[in-house]
Amino acid sequence: MRKEKAKYLQGKLISAIRREDLQGVRKWLNEGASPNRSSRSLITRIVGVFWEREESPLTEAIVTGSVAIVRELLEAGANANEDRLLVWAYAEGMVEIVDLLLSFGAKAGKRELAASVQYNRLAVAELLLGQGVDVEDSILEYLQTHWWRKSDELLVLFENYGFEYTDEMRSEIAERDKHLTMHDSI
């Protein structure tokens, strides 16, 4: 019976999170729902294929984008270092949530910085660099091979944090700018 009650409480908590019902989240946490226990969710894919996945309450809250619910779960003891959700939040550019996760002890490194770079999330990249995340070789390689997808602001940001562009990279950037200028004038 105890296992059934825990499952019931988790279901109610997840439901409240998906509705972005902060009072409901508080209620179910007070009733005994866990901020860390994963629960199975039935997901519908666009093509009509169904599958189950396990998601934690914190993951669900981040998906909704509710800063207040993310904070509530973290204050209730949710694990700020859940692997998948960190990279996802950085890639989505959720600056307030990223800042909140970091303040609750989330560890940020090259994967998180790479995700923010890949999706051109300038504010998140700046937040991570400000936290001391190093510009790793893999990120520099990504910038070199995908330079056409990066904003000038992102390139300047890395330069401001000590990254020095090689002559070859500066030449590639100038060539990109020349092509973009020609394309814009057509």
N, C-alpha and C positions, 0 to 999 in steps of 0.2 A: 504494500500500500504506500509506503514511504517513497518508493521509486516513482510510482504513478503521480504522487503529489508534486514531486520535484519536476517531472516532465510537464505537468499541468502549469506550474508556476513559470517555467521557462517559456512555454508557449504563450502565456499571457504577457510576459515581459517582452518577448520578440514582437508580438502583436502591437503592444503599446509603442514600442520603438518605431515600427513601420508607420504608425499613425502620427508619429511625432508628438505623442501625448506625454509630456514631461511628468505631469501628476500621476499618470498611470504607471510610468516607469518607477517613480518613487514608491508608489503603493506596492508594486510587485516585488521590488527589492526589499522593502520592509517586511513583506510576507515571507521572504526567504528565497526568492529567486537569486541565482548566482550571476554576478556580472561577468563571469568567465566561462561558464558551462556552455558548450556548443549545443545547438539543437539542429535537427534535420529540417531542411526547408525543401519543399517541392517547387522547382523552378520551371517556368514555361519559357521555352526558347521561341524566337520569332517563327521559326519553321515548324513549330508544333511538337518538337521533341521534348519529352519530359525527363528530368533527372533529379536526383536528390543530392544535396550538398550539406555540409555541416558548417554553420556560421556561428560565431560568437555574438553576444549582444553588442559588443563594441564594433565589430565589423558591420553589423546591421545599422548601427547609429551613424557610422561614418558614411555608409552608402546614402543615408537620408540627408547627410550634410548638416545635421542638427548639432551645433556647438554645445548647446545647453545639455542635451542628452549625453553627448560624449563626455562632457565634464562630470555629469552625475554618475555615470558608470565608472569613470576613472576614480572619482572620490569614494566610490563604493568598493574599490579594489580591483577593477578590471586591469588586465595585463596590457600595458602600453607598448610592449615589445612583440605583439603578435606579428609574425613574419609578413604575411601577405598584405595585411591592411596598411602597414606603414608605407610600403612601396606604392600602393594604390593611392593613398592620400597625397603623397608627394607628386605623383604623376598627374593627379587631378587638379593640383594647384590649390588645395584647401589650406591656405596659409594659417587661418585661425586654428584649425584642427591640428595642423602640423605643429604649431607653436604650443598648443595644449599638450599634445603627445610628448613633445620634448620636455616640457615642464614637469611631466609625470614620469620622467626617466627613460623615455624611448631613446634607443641608441640609433643614431643616424650615421651612415657611412657612405661608401662609394655607390652602393646599389640605389640608395635613396636619392643621392645627388645625380646619378646617371638617369634616373626616372624623371627628375625635374628638368634636366637638360634635354632629354629625348623629347619631352612634350612641351619644351620651351616655356616652362613655368618660372619666369624670372624672379618673382617674389619669393618663391619657395627656395630656389637656388641661392638667393641672397641670404635668406634666413639660415640655411644649412652652412653656407660658407662663414657666416657670422658666428656660428656655433663651433667653428674650427674644423669642419670636414675638409679634408685635403682634396685638391683637384688631382685625382689619380690618373695614371697613364691611360687606363681604359676609357675614361671620360674624354681625355684629350684626343685619343684616337677616334672616338665617336665624333667629336667636334670637327676633326680633320676630314673624316670621310662623309660627314653629313652637313657640311658647312652651309649649304644652300638652304637648309631648313631652319637655321638659327637666326635669331634677330641680332641686330647690331648691339642692342642693349645687353644681351647675354654675353656677347664677346667682350664688351667693355667691362662688364661685371667681373669676368674672370681675370681680366687684366688688372682691375683694381685690387684683386686679392692675390696679386703677385705672379700671375701666369704671364710668361713672356712668349709672345708669338715669334715663330721663326720667320725668316725672310720668305721662305716658301709659303707659309700660311698667310702672311700678309699679301703676297702676290695672288694667292687663290681668292682671298677676300676681295681684293681690288678687282679681280676678274669677275667675280660674282656680281659686285656692284655695277660693273660696266654692263653686264648682260641684263641685270634687272633694270637699269636705266634705259637701255635700248628697248626692252620689252614694254616698259611703261610708256614710252613715247610712240609706240605703234598704235 
